Amino acid sequence: MGHAMIDQSALDLLFFQGRTFRGSAKAWQDKPIPEETLRKLWQLTALPPTSANCSPGRVLFVQGKDAKEKLRGALDEGNVASAMAAPVTAILAHDLSFYDKLPYLFPHADARSWFAGNEAKIRETAFRNGSLQGAYLILAARALGLDCGPMSGFDNAKVDELFFAGSEWKSNFIINLGYGNRDTLHPRAPRLSFDEACRIV
C-alpha cells in the first residue's frame, strides 16, 4: 500500500503557484526570516536522499548587513538589487571533505574508503548530491511559506574566497529567500510537455 497523496493546495504551494522571485528590490517584502525558520528549513532539506547518505550540501545564510555588502561585490550587476533586498541570501555549497563524515552518516559500510584519494569521484559526488540538496531546499522553503529566487549570476571563485577560504566548501548557486511580492511577477514561462521531454521504454 502506497502513501496517500498530498492535496491540491499543497501541490499548488510547492509547484503550480510556486514562482521564482527576482529582478529588483521590489520583488521582496521587508519582512525578516526568523532563525527558527532557517533551522527548520535545513532540517527538512537534510531528510531526502543523497547517495550513500553522503549529504555534501552546505548552506551559508547571508543575512547581516556587513555580510550582504561583502556578497555584493561577487554578484553580477543584474542580481545585486534583488539579493540586497531579500531578507536572506543562501549560498548553496558542497563540502569536498564530505566523505570524512561517512563513518557517522553511513556506518554499515566503509564508505569513506570509496572516496578517499579519488578526487574526480569526490568532486562529481559532491556536486551532484549538493545540487540535489539545493533543489530540496527550494521545495522545503516553499513548504515553510517562503519564496525563493535561485540564481547563478555570480563569481563562484570570488564567493569561495570571500566566505569559504581555508575550508573545503565550494559554492554552487545562490537562493534569495524571503516573502515575495507577487505583483512583481511576470507570467510563468512555458515548460516542456511530457511528450517533448520524456520517453517510456
N, C-alpha and C positions, 0 to 999 in steps of 0.2 A: 504494500500500500504506500503510495507516494504522499508527499507533503501537500497540504492544502495550498492553493494559490493565494497570493496577496490580492486584495481587492483593487478595483479600478482606480480609486483615489490614490492608493499607494503607487500604482503604475504611473499615474499622471505625475505625481510628485517626483519620482525618480527618472522618468523617461519622457512622457508625452509633453509635459509642461516644463520640464527642467531645461533651462537655457544657459547659454554662455553670456556672462556679463563682462563687457569690455568697452574700449574705445574712448572713454572720457571719465573725468572725475564724477560726472553726473550719474554714472552707472551705479553708484553705491550710496546707500543711505548712511548718514552719520550716526551709526549705532555700533557700539563695541561688541566684540565677541568675548564672553566670559572665559576665563582659563578652564573652568569646569567643562565647558563645551568642547574646547580643544582637546582636553584629556579624553573625553568620551569619543571624540572623533578618531583619535588614534586607537582606542580600544576596539572600535568597530573595524577600522582599517586593518588591524593586525589579525583578524579572525579568518578571512578567506584564504584559499590555498596558495602556497608557493611550493616550488619543487623541493622535496625533502624538508619541508617547513623551514627553508633556509632564511626567509624573512630579511632580505638585504635592504629593504626600503628604510630610509631615514627621512625625517622631516624637520626642517628648521622653520619655526613660525616667526616671521619677522613682523613685529608689532610696534615696538617702541620707535619714537621719532628719530633718534640717532641711528638706529639700525635701518630704518626706512631710507634715510638720507645716504647711508653707505651703499644700499642696494641701488639707489637711483643711477649712479654712475655706470652700472653694468647693464642697464636696460636699454633696448632700442628706443629711439625717441618716441615712437608711436605708442609705447606701452607705459611711459612714465606717469602720465596723469592718472590713469586707472589704478596703477599699482600704489601710487602715493595716497589715493583716496580710499582704497579698500582698507577696512579695519585690520586685516591680517593678510600678509602675502606669504604663502607657504612655499619654501624651496624644497622640491621633491628631489631627494638624492638617493644614492645607493652606497653601501659600505663595502669596499673591496676586501675588507678583512672579515666579512660576514661569516666565513667558514669557521672562525675561531669560536663562534657561539654554537656550532652544531652539536658538540657533545651535550649541551643543555637542551637545544631545540629538537634534536633528532637522536635521542640517546640509545635507541635499539640497534644502531649500526655505527661503524667507524666512518661516518660521513665526512668528517674533516679530511681524511686521507684522500677522498675523491677529488679534492680541490687543491690542497697544499702543493705549491710548486708548479701548478698548471695555470699560468697567468691568463692564457686565452680562455680557458674554461671559467675561471673566476670572473673575468670581465663580462663574458657572454651571459653567465648565470645571474650575475648581479644586475646587469642592465635589464634583462628580460623580466626578471621577477620584481625588481624595483619599479619597473614601468607598470606591471600588473598592480602593484600596491598603490601606485599613484591613481590608477583608474578606480580601484576600490575606494580610495579616499574621496573622490568626486561623488560617488554614489552614497557613501556614508555621510558626507556633508549635506547633500540634498535630503537624506533621511532625517537629519537633525534640524532641518529648516533653514539651512544656509544656502546661499547661492555661490556659484563658482565662476571664475574667469581664468581657465587654464591658458597658458601661453608659452611659446618657445622663443620669443624675440628678445634674447639677452645673450650676453657673452659668458658662456659657461666657464671658461678658464678664469675670467675675472671674478666671477661669483665664488669659484673654488678658492681663489687666492684671498678674497676678502673675508670669507666666512668659514672655510674648511681647511685653512693652512695647518700643516702639521698632523692632519688626520688622513684616513683612507676614504673619506666621504667624497663623492663626486656628484655634482649637480646633474639632473636630468631635465626637468622642466619646472615651471612655476605655476602656482594656482593662487589667484587672488580669491579671498574668502570674505564673505560678509552678507549683507542683506541688500539685494539688488533693487533698483528702481525699474520696474517692468515697463514703464512708459518710455524708456530709452531703447527698448529692443526693436530690432528690425524683424520683419517676417522671417520665420525659420527657413534656412536654405534647404534645397532639395536633398533627399537621401536616395541612395540606390535601392531599387526594389530587390526582392528575393531573387527573381529570375536573372537580374543583372549581376548579382554579387555571389550567388550561391549555386552549388550543384549537389545533387544527390546521386550517389553511385552504388 
